[in-house]
């Protein structure tokens, strides 16, 4: 028997033997019975190669058969070896791809931090361990303004640098997660009394110095809210909700950090209950519109009236607008209320015109109305049906509403003004940007807040504010309404100061439309009540 025959069979058996290791690795990775069966067959082939070699060494076989069998056995061993190596390589590649996909699914693409999904997975695990920990939510203050001023690219760089700086300073204290645009979260073990304080120090250290990006040095401030496992709750979703309530409270009172308190939860429950009642009131048409007349100061002829929403209750009481309007804004229900007010105002106008009314009705708009394209579309449809509406409706907007988003307010007001609507600033003088508003926005009327009018005869500063407002308005071609007139002395003083229009309990409290028509529309001269 030739040496080549022996060499080829041994080499084929060796390749089969080498294929055992990748096969075992595949078996461990896949846990499939077919790979185990293949491993058993490979071992069987190796034994078969040994038996054939033994048989041929002790038998007289022709050269042609020797060469053919040796080539076949060598080819079989090489084939099995290559198949197993390539199979292992493919499985490892698939594993790496799957691992990368899992990483992408659980990590933020921008900062490479674990994302919201991973955060909640980890939060659930922490709860199962039953060890005390703090859930800390972090929000970057005014991040939208940074994006608006410098562009989204710089904003992304800022988030990335902030995340890396935080991770570096936190070290092994806590794990940082990005759960939203500029929102981050931390899970901090609180077995040690100092651990939470150490974490807070690391956070403060991260924002102590400005972040240098291109030619800009950007300082950022954070708002944080925290809830504590065991102390506040043992349920993951409830802990997150509590931390978020604390974060919102920190924003509201403009404090860098607030820990959850039970009062916050009670307030949130009350908010939900009131939101549900407001929604029901909208659907069931429970609201009513009252009218408070506005008179010309020099003649006491009626100039118009302000429409005021009222929510009567079954016991005869009323829910204060100061309470439910703010909640409606927070819960996204204000647009429905505003639409109802406008539609009801139109119905009132029809009745009033029939009775001889020729003035305008003043309708209050909220912050959300100024930011809502849907509100403009709603008004546009009404104008299409009746183009004269803009002659009989004046919109009143508070300084706070306009300054919440000046750009949106300016855009909405200019569009409505181009359709013929005029605007009055309500509560003028209570904000900090009155002159900016008069310069930037299409204002035709100013309403001096009643807090200045009521005591103007006894408080020198209030009198000076009223006097200065009247002077400023005359130079800017704006008419002035003084609200909160409660006695004749104030009425006469404002008339002598050339105030244009007067409104208040001295003339009339807000009344329903039937009373309004009976009192003011049935006489040649409107009488004071």
C-alpha positions in Angstrom: 0.0 0.0 0.0 1.3 3.4 -1.0 2.3 6.1 1.5 0.1 8.7 -0.4 -3.0 6.6 0.4 -2.2 6.5 4.1 -1.3 10.2 4.1 -4.6 11.2 2.4 -6.8 9.1 4.8 -5.0 10.4 7.9 -5.3 14.0 6.6 -9.0 13.5 5.9 -9.5 12.1 9.4 -7.5 14.9 10.9 -9.7 17.5 9.2 -12.8 15.6 10.6 -11.2 15.8 14.0 -10.5 19.5 13.6 -14.2 20.0 12.7 -15.3 18.6 16.1 -14.4 21.9 18.0 -16.5 24.3 15.7 -19.3 21.7 15.8 -19.3 21.7 19.6 -19.3 25.6 19.6 -22.2 25.5 17.2 -24.0 23.1 19.5 -23.5 25.4 22.5 -24.7 28.5 20.6 -27.8 26.9 18.9 -28.9 24.2 21.3 -30.4 22.4 18.3 -30.5 18.6 18.3 -29.5 18.3 14.6 -26.1 19.8 15.3 -25.6 17.3 18.1 -26.6 14.5 15.7 -24.1 15.9 13.2 -21.4 15.9 15.9 -22.1 12.2 16.6 -21.9 11.4 12.9 -18.5 13.2 12.6 -17.2 11.1 15.5 -18.6 8.1 13.7 -16.9 9.1 10.5 -13.6 9.5 12.3 -13.9 5.9 13.6 -14.9 4.8 10.1 -11.7 6.4 8.7 -9.6 4.5 11.2 -11.3 1.2 10.4 -10.9 1.7 6.6 -7.2 2.6 7.1 -6.7 -0.6 9.2 -8.5 -2.7 6.7 -6.6 -1.4 3.7 -3.3 -1.7 5.5 -3.9 -5.4 6.1 -5.4 -6.2 2.7 -4.1 -6.3 -0.9 -6.0 -3.6 -2.8 -5.4 -2.3 -6.3 -3.8 1.1 -6.7 -6.8 2.5 -8.5 -9.1 1.7 -5.6 -6.5 3.0 -3.1 -6.2 6.3 -4.9 -10.0 6.7 -5.4 -10.9 5.9 -1.8 -8.1 8.1 -0.4 -9.2 11.1 -2.5 -12.9 10.5 -1.5 -12.0 10.3 2.2 -9.8 13.3 2.1 -12.4 15.3 0.2 -15.1 14.2 2.7 -13.0 15.3 5.6 -12.1 18.6 4.0 -15.8 19.2 3.1 -17.0 18.6 6.6 -14.2 20.8 8.1 -15.0 23.7 5.7 -18.7 23.4 6.2 -18.4 23.5 10.0 -15.9 26.4 10.0 -18.1 28.4 7.6 -21.2 27.6 9.5 -19.6 28.7 12.8 -18.4 31.9 11.1 -21.9 32.6 9.8 -23.5 31.9 13.1 -21.0 34.3 14.9 -21.7 36.9 12.3 -25.4 36.6 12.8 -24.9 36.8 16.5 -22.9 40.0 16.2 -25.5 41.5 13.9 -28.3 40.5 16.3 -26.3 41.9 19.2 -25.8 45.1 17.3 -29.5 45.3 16.6 -30.3 44.7 20.3 -27.8 47.5 21.2 -29.5 49.8 18.7 -32.9 48.9 20.1 -31.8 49.6 23.7 -29.5 52.6 23.2 -29.9 56.1 21.9 -28.3 56.6 18.5 -27.0 60.1 19.4 -25.4 59.6 22.8 -25.1 55.8 22.9 -26.8 55.9 26.3 -29.3 53.3 27.2 -32.7 54.5 26.0 -36.2 54.6 27.4 -36.9 50.9 26.7 -33.7 49.8 28.5 -34.5 52.2 31.3 -37.8 50.6 32.1 -36.3 47.1 31.8 -33.7 48.1 34.4 -36.2 49.8 36.6 -38.3 46.6 36.7 -35.2 44.6 37.7 -34.4 47.1 40.4 -37.8 46.7 41.9 -37.4 42.9 42.0 -34.2 43.2 44.0 -36.2 45.1 46.8 -33.1 47.3 47.6 -33.8 51.0 48.2 -33.0 53.3 45.3 -33.9 56.7 43.9 -35.4 57.4 40.5 -34.1 60.8 39.3 -35.5 62.5 36.1 -33.4 65.3 34.6 -34.5 67.9 32.1 -32.3 70.5 30.4 -33.7 73.9 30.8 -34.5 76.0 27.7 -33.0 73.4 25.3 -35.5 74.3 22.6 -34.2 77.9 22.7 -30.7 76.6 22.1 -31.9 74.6 19.1 -33.8 77.7 17.8 -30.8 80.0 18.3 -27.9 77.8 17.2 -29.5 75.0 15.2 -30.3 71.4 15.8 -26.7 70.2 14.9 -25.2 72.2 17.8 -28.0 71.0 20.0 -27.2 67.4 19.2 -23.5 68.1 20.0 -24.5 69.7 23.3 -26.5 66.6 24.3 -23.7 64.3 23.3 -21.1 66.3 25.3 -23.4 66.6 28.3 -24.1 62.8 28.3 -20.3 62.0 28.1 -19.5 64.5 30.9 -22.2 63.1 33.1 -21.1 59.5 32.6 -17.6 60.5 33.4 -18.4 62.3 36.6 -21.0 59.7 37.7 -18.5 56.8 37.3 -20.0 53.8 39.0 -22.4 55.8 41.2 -25.3 55.5 38.8 -26.3 54.6 35.3 -27.5 57.5 33.0 -30.3 56.9 30.5 -31.7 59.1 27.8 -35.5 58.7 27.8 -36.5 61.6 25.5 -35.2 64.6 23.6 -33.6 66.5 26.4 -34.8 64.2 29.2 -32.5 61.9 31.1 -32.9 59.5 34.0 -30.8 58.0 36.7 -31.3 55.0 39.1 -29.3 55.6 42.3 -28.8 53.0 45.0 -29.7 54.6 48.3 -28.4 51.9 50.7 -25.8 54.4 51.8 -27.0 57.8 53.1 -24.2 59.6 51.2 -24.8 57.8 47.9 -27.6 60.1 46.7 -25.7 63.2 47.8 -22.6 62.0 46.0 -24.7 61.5 42.8 -26.1 65.1 43.1 -22.6 66.5 43.5 -21.5 64.6 40.4 -24.4 66.1 38.5 -23.7 69.6 39.7 -20.0 69.1 38.8 -21.0 68.2 35.2 -22.7 71.5 34.6 -20.4 73.7 36.6 -18.3 74.8 33.6 -19.7 75.9 30.2 -19.7 73.6 27.3 -17.4 74.8 24.5 -19.0 74.1 21.1 -17.5 75.8 18.0 -17.1 79.4 19.1 -19.9 79.2 21.7 -19.5 78.7 25.4 -22.9 77.3 26.5 -24.0 77.1 30.1 -26.9 74.8 30.9 -29.1 74.4 33.9 -31.0 71.4 35.0 -34.4 70.7 36.5 -34.7 67.4 38.5 -37.5 65.4 40.1 -37.0 62.3 42.3 -39.1 59.5 43.7 -37.8 56.8 46.1 -38.5 53.1 46.0 -40.1 51.8 49.2 -40.7 55.3 50.6 -43.0 56.5 47.8 -44.0 53.4 45.9 -43.0 49.8 45.1 -44.4 49.8 41.5 -42.2 50.8 38.6 -44.8 52.9 36.6 -46.0 54.6 39.7 -42.4 55.5 40.7 -41.8 57.0 37.2 -45.1 59.0 37.4 -44.2 60.3 40.8 -40.7 61.4 39.7 -42.3 63.1 36.7 -44.8 64.9 38.9 -41.8 66.1 41.0 -40.0 67.3 37.9 -43.1 69.2 36.7 -43.4 70.8 40.2 -39.7 71.8 40.0 -40.4 73.5 36.7 -43.5 75.2 38.0 -41.8 76.7 41.1 -38.5 77.2 39.2 -36.4 75.2 41.5 -33.5 72.9 40.4 -34.7 69.9 42.4 -37.9 68.6 44.0 -38.6 65.3 45.7 -42.0 63.7 45.3 -44.5 64.4 48.1 -48.0 63.0 48.5 -49.5 66.4 47.9 -48.2 66.3 44.4 -50.1 63.0 43.8 -53.3 64.4 45.3 -53.0 67.4 43.1 -52.5 65.2 40.0 -55.6 63.2 40.9 -57.6 66.3 41.4 -56.3 67.5 38.0 -57.5 64.2 36.4 -60.9 64.4 38.0 -61.4 68.0 37.0 -60.2 67.3 33.5 -62.8 64.5 33.2 -65.5 66.9 34.5 -64.5 69.6 32.0 -64.6 67.1 29.2 -68.1 66.0 30.3 -69.1 69.7 30.6 -68.0 70.4 27.0 -69.9 67.3 25.7 -73.0 68.1 27.7 -73.1 71.8 27.0 -72.9 72.7 30.7 -71.1 76.1 30.2 -72.9 79.4 29.8 -71.8 82.8 28.5 -72.4 85.9 30.5 -71.9 89.5 29.3 -70.4 92.5 31.1 -71.1 95.8 29.3 -68.3 98.2 28.3 -69.3 101.9 28.2 -67.8 105.0 26.5 -66.4 107.1 29.3 -67.5 110.5 28.0 -71.1 109.7 27.0 -71.9 106.4 28.8 -73.1 105.0 25.6 -72.5 101.3 25.2 -69.3 100.4 23.4 -69.7 96.7 23.6 -69.5 93.8 26.1 -67.0 91.2 27.2 -68.2 87.6 27.1 -67.3 85.6 30.2 -67.6 81.8 30.5 -69.5 80.5 33.5 -69.9 76.9 34.7 -73.1 76.5 36.8 -73.4 73.6 39.2 -76.6 71.8 40.3 -76.5 73.5 43.8 -76.6 76.9 42.2 -72.9 77.7 42.6 -70.3 78.3 39.9 -66.9 76.8 39.3 -64.4 79.6 39.0 -62.9 80.1 35.6 -59.6 80.8 37.4 -59.7 77.1 38.3 -61.0 75.2 35.3 -59.4 77.3 32.5 -55.9 76.6 33.8 -56.7 72.9 34.1 -58.2 72.9 30.6 -55.0 74.4 29.2 -52.9 71.7 31.0 -55.0 68.8 29.9 -55.4 69.9 26.2 -59.2 70.7 26.5 -59.0 74.5 26.1 -59.3 74.4 22.4 -62.7 72.7 22.7 -63.8 75.4 25.2 -62.5 78.3 23.0 -64.4 76.9 20.0 -67.6 76.6 22.1 -67.2 80.2 23.3 -66.7 81.6 19.8 -69.8 79.7 18.5 -71.9 80.7 21.4 -70.7 84.3 21.0 -72.0 84.2 17.4 -75.3 82.9 18.6 -75.4 85.8 21.1 -74.6 88.3 18.5 -77.6 87.2 16.4 -79.9 87.7 19.3 -78.3 91.0 20.3 -78.4 92.4 16.7 -82.1 91.6 16.5 -82.6 93.6 19.7 -80.6 96.5 18.3 -77.1 95.9 19.6 -74.4 97.6 17.3 -71.2 97.1 19.4 -68.6 94.4 19.5 -68.2 91.4 21.8 -64.8 90.8 23.4 -63.7 87.2 23.4 -60.8 85.9 25.5 -58.2 83.6 23.9 -55.7 81.4 25.7 -52.1 80.6 25.2 -52.9 77.3 23.5 -55.3 79.0 21.0 -52.4 81.2 19.8 -50.3 78.2 19.2 -53.0 76.1 17.4 -53.3 76.0 13.6 -56.5 74.2 14.2 -58.0 77.3 15.9 -57.1 79.5 12.9 -58.7 77.0 10.5 -61.8 77.0 12.7 -62.0 80.8 12.6 -61.3 80.8 8.8 -64.3 78.5 8.2 -66.5 80.8 10.3 -65.3 83.8 8.3 -66.1 82.0 5.0 -69.6 81.5 6.2 -69.9 85.1 7.5 -67.2 87.6 6.5 -68.7 90.3 8.8 -67.8 88.4 12.0 -64.5 90.3 12.3 -66.5 93.6 12.7 -68.4 92.4 15.8 -65.8 90.3 17.6 -62.6 91.6 19.3 -60.1 89.1 20.8 -58.7 89.7 24.2 -55.3 88.2 25.1 -53.4 88.4 28.3 -49.7 89.4 28.4 -48.9 86.0 29.9 -50.5 84.2 27.0 -48.6 86.2 24.4 -45.2 86.0 26.2 -45.4 82.2 26.6 -44.6 81.9 22.9 -44.2 85.3 21.4 -43.3 84.0 18.0 -46.5 81.9 17.8 -48.6 84.7 19.2 -47.2 87.1 16.7 -47.9 84.8 13.8 -51.5 84.0 14.8 -52.4 87.6 15.7 -51.1 88.9 12.4 -53.0 86.3 10.4 -56.2 87.0 12.3 -55.6 90.8 12.0 -55.2 90.4 8.3 -58.7 88.9 8.3 -60.1 92.0 10.0 -60.0 91.0 13.7 -58.7 93.5 16.3 -56.9 92.7 19.5 -57.0 94.0 23.1 -54.3 93.3 25.7 -56.1 92.1 28.9 -54.6 92.7 32.3 -52.2 95.2 30.9 -49.4 96.2 33.4 -49.3 92.9 35.3 -46.6 91.4 33.0 -43.0 92.4 32.3 -43.0 92.9 28.5 -45.8 95.3 27.8 -43.8 97.7 25.7 -42.4 94.8 23.7 -45.9 93.6 23.0 -47.1 97.0 21.9 -44.2 97.3 19.5 -44.2 93.8 18.0 -47.9 92.9 17.9 -51.0 94.3 16.1 -52.7 95.7 19.2 -55.5 98.3 18.9 -56.8 98.4 22.5 -55.3 98.2 26.0 -57.3 97.0 29.1 -55.7 98.4 32.3 -55.8 95.7 34.9 -58.4 96.2 37.7 -55.7 95.8 40.4 -54.4 99.3 39.4 -57.8 100.9 38.9 -59.5 99.9 42.1 -57.1 101.7 44.4 -55.8 104.4 42.1 -57.4 107.2 44.2 -55.6 106.0 47.4 -52.4 104.6 46.0 -50.0 107.0 44.3 -48.2 104.3 42.4 -51.4 102.9 41.0 -52.6 106.3 39.9 -49.2 106.9 38.2 -49.4 103.6 36.4 -52.9 104.4 35.1 -51.9 107.9 34.1 -48.7 106.6 32.3 -50.7 103.9 30.5 -53.2 106.4 29.2 -50.4 108.7 28.0 -48.5 105.8 26.3 -51.7 104.5 24.6 -52.6 107.9 23.2 -49.1 108.1 21.6 -49.5 104.6 20.1 -53.0 105.2 18.8 -54.4 102.6 21.1 -57.8 102.9 22.8 -57.9 102.2 26.5 -60.5 100.2 28.6 -60.3 100.6 32.4 -61.8 97.6 34.1 -62.7 97.2 37.7 -64.7 100.4 38.1 -66.6 100.1 41.4 -67.5 103.6 42.4 -68.4 107.0 40.9 -65.2 108.7 42.1 -63.0 106.4 40.1 -65.4 106.6 37.1 -65.3 110.4 37.1 -61.5 110.5 37.6 -60.9 108.2 34.6 -63.3 110.2 32.5 -61.4 113.4 33.3 -58.2 111.6 32.4 -59.6 111.0 28.9 -59.9 107.2 29.3 -61.9 105.8 26.3 -63.9 103.0 27.8 -65.0 101.9 31.3 -66.0 98.4 32.6 -66.8 97.2 36.1 -69.4 96.4 38.8 -70.2 100.2 39.0 -72.0 99.7 35.7 -73.0 96.0 35.8 -71.8 92.6 37.0 -71.7 89.9 34.3 -75.2 88.8 33.4 -76.8 86.3 31.1 -78.0 87.4 27.6 -81.7 87.6 28.6 -81.0 90.0 31.4 -78.6 92.0 29.2 -81.3 92.4 26.5 -84.0 93.3 29.1 -81.8 95.9 30.8 -79.8 97.4 27.9 -81.7 96.8 24.7 -85.2 98.0 25.7 -84.3 101.6 26.5 -83.2 104.5 24.4 -80.4 105.2 26.9 -78.6 102.4 28.7 -79.2 102.8 32.4 -76.6 101.9 35.0 -77.4 99.1 37.5 
